Amino acid sequence: MRGGFSAEISKLRSGLLHFASLIELELDFGEEDVEFADRKELGVLIVKIKALADNLASSFRIGNIIKNGIPVAIIGKPNSGKSTLLNALLMEEKAIVSEVPGTTRDVIEDTLVIDDIEYRFIDTAGLHETSDIIENLGIKKTHQKIVEASVILLVDEVNDSPEFINKRSEAIREMIKASGKKLMILINKSDLSTPGRTDELAKKIKLDENDELLFISAKEKKGLDNLRQKLSETVEKGRLNSESVIITNIRHYEALLHVSESLARVITGLEEKIPEDLIATDIRQAIHFLGEITGEITTDEILGNIFKNFCIGK
């Protein structure tokens, strides 16, 4: 937000301040039915600033990736190979692997860089019903990590029934619906597959539009290159490689959302010709939140601008 781009936002904000001052003057001279602010020019400026705010706000997801890495939750039933998968991806024995279900009772995290992007892999406790207090705490954390993650790797086994896999994947979709998260269903232990088994599962497993279905063997490290490729495709590489400004500050992001909301109301107000005092209120809010980004917040700016730039007769 430094340099020329900050100057551009400041310039647009000044234009908005100018129109806000004109509308305030109209309110002061309300009885004389005068119109100082050109509504067409105001509309053009509002649309331009809103488009900029929306574009910057949409970059926050990419900015968050740059700053914190992409969180990837590895989930599934106990002993499905989640920890083996984590170890295979990291190429080290990060997680304890055992034939005993419930070995992983807490989340285990580590990072891996794929195509210059950092991924934060989170190995979670197996999802199942249990009376074990410690395991239940781990399962509760698993649900929390599903909510926090951007990508969900649901690990099932090649010998699981398609009905079982569909039931589990549907439950995960219900948890992450309308969140934009990516679900990848990984059918593990494909090295134990019988002839025709993978084709059968591929036909019967239900997928939503953005889901992925991959067959892997974490133990034999098969299918992992394909998995890495699919993970890489989840990132907007074009935007990362461009020279466009990317927001990484949560305060800037929230301010941009407020700017967009305020200006959306202004656009609607201009179209529906609502009273000027209501339009002026939304413009003032947009000016305030733009100032939070550029550091130009002052009190009574509009009044000061009126006395500075307009000659008002008595």
Secondary structure, 3 states (H helix, E strand, C coil): CCHHHHHHHHHHHHHHHHHHHHHHHHHHCHHHCCCCCCHHHHHHHHHHHHHHHHHHHHCHHHHHHHHHCEEEEEEECCCCCHHHHHHHHHCCCCCCCCCCCCCCCCCEEEEEEECCEEEEEEECCCCCCCCCHHHHHHHHHHHHHHHHCCEEEEEEECCCCHHHHHHHHHHHHHHHCCCCCEEEEEEECHHHCCCCHHHHHHHHCCCCCCCEEEECECCCCECHHHHHHHHHCCCCHHHHHCCCCCCCCHHHHHHHHHHHHHHHHHHHHHHHCCCHHHHHHHHHHHHHHHHHHHCCCCCCHHHHHHHHHCCCCC
